[in-house]
Amino acid sequence: MQHEPPVEPSTELTELVTEFLAARATRKPSAHTLSAYKRDLSLVVQLAVPAPASPADLSPRVLRAAFARFAADRAPASVARAWSSWNAFFTFLVTEGVVAGNPMSAVDKPRMVAHSPKPLRGEDTPEELLRVVSRADERQRDPWPERDVMVLAFALCAGLRLSELLGLRVGSVSGRDGERRVEVAGKGGRPRTVPIDGGLDAAVERYVASRRVRFGRVEKTAPLLVDRLGAPLQRGGLQYLVRACFQRAGIGDRVPRGAQLHALRHTFATRLAEDGANASEIMRLLGHASLATSQNYIEVTAEQQRAAIQSNRTNRVLRELG
């Protein structure tokens, strides 16, 4: 479907969007989140007909038509995110007294299908991965197993997201012996504290010691993850690192398609559920915004337990007797 020619938003709307983004910035969201807000607001306004001169011109009818054009060639997740951006924007405008009400309730939001967790396949796959990666691979140009193990361990043993890993500082890990923890700048600007075990703590210490050997003094305020030249590791570099670790360990066929680092986080959450953690505990440890998201891990574990019961040979015989 061909879109209408883009319409530049009015000066008033531009100023209000700038004010909205400034207000959101105080919540400390990621730069990616702020960019998504700005992009979603701009794209939908450009598709509004007639071109709005002020927020009051964005009636439910105009917004529904604009969102219909926006949704024509975009995935439901993208449309839902844009809907949430506009809902937050209008909530801000109502709070500021710019408009009397929020019209987004009259604009349908795509119904999202709950995503099933995608942990690594295989009972001992996480342990196998860590053992292989901990050994220096001489085929690499500049092997750094201490760093690679620590990255995998933060996802497998603390459930950190990719963006959260990139946001860590050397001083993010703190606390007395037996009470060590990592301070995480979570998704949506929600900070959380995750307790860490001695194994992960030791992995961090080994990495920091190896980094001192490579580059000298390491400041507490410095980014925790760096590349082989000592520069802060970027998103693409971290994604490549994780893929390379999977390849070295020969477990590529056990990684759910499209999951990568998130498969490690899902493995952490799934094992929490298997070991008896409730949804509330999983929610706090993983920084979920919704208890329903955490509940997914409990439900998957229950399904696995039921499948194990059904495969029991004695139960099979009882079914045959019936």
C-alpha positions in Angstrom: 0.0 0.0 0.0 1.4 3.4 -1.0 1.5 6.0 1.8 0.3 9.6 1.5 3.1 12.1 1.0 4.7 12.8 4.4 3.4 15.9 6.1 5.7 17.8 8.4 4.3 18.2 11.9 3.4 21.7 13.0 5.7 23.8 15.1 3.3 23.4 18.1 3.3 19.7 17.9 7.1 19.6 17.5 7.5 21.7 20.6 5.1 19.5 22.6 6.9 16.3 21.5 10.2 17.9 22.6 8.7 18.7 26.0 7.3 15.1 26.2 10.7 13.6 25.4 12.4 15.8 28.0 9.9 14.7 30.6 10.5 11.0 29.7 14.2 11.5 29.9 14.0 12.1 33.6 13.0 8.4 33.9 16.4 7.4 32.5 15.2 5.3 29.6 17.7 4.1 27.0 18.6 6.3 24.0 17.0 3.6 21.9 13.7 4.0 23.8 13.7 7.8 23.4 14.4 7.5 19.7 11.6 5.0 19.3 9.2 7.5 21.0 10.3 10.3 18.7 10.1 8.1 15.5 6.6 6.7 16.3 5.1 10.1 17.1 6.6 11.6 13.9 5.6 8.8 11.5 2.0 8.7 12.6 1.6 12.5 12.5 3.0 12.4 8.9 0.2 10.0 8.0 -2.6 12.1 9.5 -5.1 13.7 7.0 -5.8 16.5 7.2 -2.5 17.7 8.5 -2.9 18.5 12.2 -2.1 22.1 13.3 -2.4 21.2 17.0 -3.0 18.2 19.3 -6.7 19.2 19.3 -6.9 18.3 15.6 -5.9 14.7 16.3 -9.4 13.4 16.8 -10.1 9.7 17.3 -11.2 9.6 13.6 -8.0 11.2 12.4 -5.9 9.0 14.6 -7.7 5.8 13.5 -7.1 6.6 9.9 -3.4 7.5 10.5 -2.8 4.2 12.4 -4.5 2.2 9.7 -2.0 3.7 7.2 0.8 3.1 9.6 -0.2 -0.5 10.2 -0.6 -1.4 6.5 3.0 -2.7 6.1 4.3 -3.0 9.6 4.4 -5.9 12.1 1.9 -5.9 15.0 4.7 -5.4 17.5 5.7 -2.1 15.7 2.1 -0.9 15.7 1.6 -1.8 19.4 4.7 0.1 20.3 3.6 3.2 18.3 0.2 3.0 20.0 1.9 2.9 23.4 4.1 5.9 22.4 1.0 7.9 21.5 -0.9 6.8 24.6 2.0 8.1 26.7 2.2 11.3 24.7 -1.5 12.0 25.2 -1.3 11.1 28.9 1.4 13.7 29.2 -0.7 16.3 27.3 -3.7 15.7 29.6 -1.5 16.1 32.7 -0.1 19.3 31.3 -3.6 20.6 30.6 -3.0 20.9 26.8 -5.9 18.6 25.9 -9.0 17.6 27.8 -8.8 13.8 27.2 -6.8 11.0 25.8 -8.3 9.8 22.4 -6.2 6.6 22.2 -8.9 4.4 23.8 -10.8 4.9 20.5 -7.8 3.5 18.5 -7.6 -0.3 18.4 -4.3 -1.7 19.6 -3.0 -5.0 18.1 -3.5 -8.0 20.3 -0.1 -9.5 20.9 0.5 -13.2 21.1 2.4 -14.1 24.2 5.9 -15.3 23.3 6.9 -18.6 24.7 10.3 -18.7 26.5 13.2 -19.8 24.3 15.9 -21.3 26.5 18.9 -23.3 25.3 18.0 -26.8 24.4 19.7 -29.7 26.2 20.0 -30.3 29.9 23.7 -29.6 30.2 24.1 -27.1 27.4 24.8 -24.1 29.6 27.6 -25.9 31.5 29.1 -27.3 28.3 29.1 -23.8 26.8 30.9 -22.2 29.7 33.5 -25.0 29.9 34.4 -24.7 26.2 34.5 -20.9 26.2 36.7 -20.8 29.3 39.5 -22.5 27.4 41.6 -20.2 25.1 41.0 -21.0 21.5 44.3 -20.5 19.6 42.4 -20.2 16.4 41.1 -16.8 17.5 43.2 -13.8 16.6 43.2 -12.5 20.2 41.5 -14.9 22.6 40.0 -13.4 25.7 38.2 -16.3 27.5 37.9 -14.4 30.8 35.7 -11.7 29.2 33.7 -14.1 27.1 32.9 -16.3 30.1 31.8 -13.3 32.2 29.4 -12.1 29.4 27.8 -15.5 29.2 27.6 -15.9 33.0 25.9 -12.5 33.5 23.1 -13.7 31.1 23.0 -17.3 32.4 23.3 -16.6 36.1 21.8 -13.1 36.5 19.4 -12.9 33.5 20.8 -9.6 32.1 19.5 -8.3 28.8 21.9 -7.1 26.0 21.3 -3.5 26.7 21.8 -4.0 30.5 25.1 -5.7 29.9 26.3 -2.8 27.8 25.2 -0.4 30.5 27.3 -2.0 33.3 30.2 -0.2 34.9 33.1 -1.8 36.6 31.7 -0.6 39.9 28.2 -2.1 39.2 29.2 -5.2 41.1 29.5 -4.5 44.8 28.7 -5.7 48.3 30.4 -7.7 51.0 31.4 -11.3 50.6 28.3 -13.5 50.6 26.2 -10.5 49.8 27.5 -9.6 46.4 25.1 -8.0 43.9 25.0 -6.3 40.5 23.2 -2.9 40.0 21.3 -3.0 36.7 19.9 -0.1 34.7 16.8 -2.0 33.5 14.5 -1.7 30.6 12.2 1.4 30.6 14.5 3.1 33.2 13.6 0.6 35.9 16.7 -0.1 38.0 17.0 -3.4 39.9 19.5 -5.2 42.1 20.3 -8.8 41.3 22.2 -11.0 43.9 25.1 -12.9 42.4 26.7 -16.1 43.5 30.4 -16.6 44.2 31.0 -18.2 40.8 29.8 -15.2 38.8 31.7 -12.9 41.2 34.9 -14.9 40.6 34.3 -14.7 36.9 34.1 -10.9 37.1 37.3 -10.7 39.2 39.2 -12.9 36.7 38.0 -10.6 33.8 39.0 -7.4 35.6 42.4 -8.8 36.5 42.9 -9.9 32.8 41.9 -6.4 31.7 44.4 -4.8 34.0 47.1 -7.0 32.4 46.0 -5.8 28.9 45.3 -2.2 29.5 46.5 -1.1 32.9 44.4 0.6 35.6 40.7 -0.1 35.5 38.5 2.7 37.0 35.2 1.8 38.8 33.3 4.3 36.6 34.6 2.8 33.4 32.3 0.6 31.2 32.6 -3.0 32.3 32.7 -4.5 28.8 35.4 -3.5 26.4 36.6 -4.8 23.0 40.1 -6.2 22.3 41.4 -2.6 21.8 40.0 -1.4 25.2 37.2 0.6 23.7 33.6 0.2 25.2 31.9 -2.8 23.6 29.0 -1.8 21.3 25.8 -3.7 20.5 27.0 -5.3 17.3 30.2 -6.4 19.0 28.4 -8.0 21.9 26.0 -9.9 19.5 29.0 -11.1 17.5 30.8 -12.2 20.7 27.8 -14.4 21.8 27.3 -15.9 18.3 31.1 -16.8 18.2 30.8 -18.5 21.6 28.0 -20.6 20.4 29.9 -21.6 17.3 33.1 -22.4 19.3 31.1 -24.6 21.6 29.3 -26.3 18.7 25.8 -25.7 20.2 24.3 -23.6 17.3 21.6 -26.2 16.8 20.6 -25.9 20.4 20.0 -22.2 20.3 16.4 -21.2 19.4 16.2 -19.2 16.1 16.5 -15.5 16.7 17.1 -15.8 20.4 21.0 -15.5 20.8 21.8 -13.7 24.1 18.1 -13.8 25.0 18.2 -17.6 25.0 20.7 -17.4 27.9 18.4 -15.0 29.8 15.4 -17.4 29.1 17.6 -20.3 30.4 18.2 -18.4 33.6 14.4 -17.7 34.1 13.4 -21.3 33.1 15.8 -22.8 35.6 14.5 -20.5 38.3 11.0 -21.8 37.6 12.2 -25.4 37.6 13.8 -24.9 41.0 10.6 -23.5 42.5 10.8 -19.7 42.1 7.4 -18.1 41.9 6.3 -15.6 39.3 6.8 -12.6 41.6 10.4 -13.6 42.3 11.2 -14.2 38.6 9.6 -10.8 37.8 11.9 -9.0 40.3 15.1 -10.8 39.2 14.5 -10.3 35.5 13.0 -6.8 35.7 9.7 -7.7 34.0 7.1 -4.9 33.8 4.3 -7.4 34.0 3.7 -10.4 36.2 2.1 -12.2 33.2 5.4 -12.2 31.4 7.1 -14.0 34.3 4.1 -16.4 34.6 5.0 -17.7 31.1 8.1 -19.5 32.6 6.0 -21.1 35.3 3.5 -22.4 32.7 6.2 -23.8 30.4 7.8 -25.6 33.3 4.4 -27.1 34.3 3.9 -28.3 30.7 7.3 -29.9 30.8 6.6 -31.6 34.1 3.3 -32.9 32.8 5.0 -34.2 29.7 7.6 -36.0 31.8 4.8 -37.6 33.9 3.0 -38.7 30.7 6.1 -40.4 29.4 6.6 -42.4 32.5 6.5 -46.1 31.5 4.3 -47.1 34.4 1.7 -44.5 33.4 1.8 -45.9 29.8 1.0 -49.4 31.1 -1.9 -48.0 33.1 -3.3 -46.3 30.0 -3.0 -49.6 28.1 -4.9 -51.4 30.8 -7.8 -48.9 30.5 
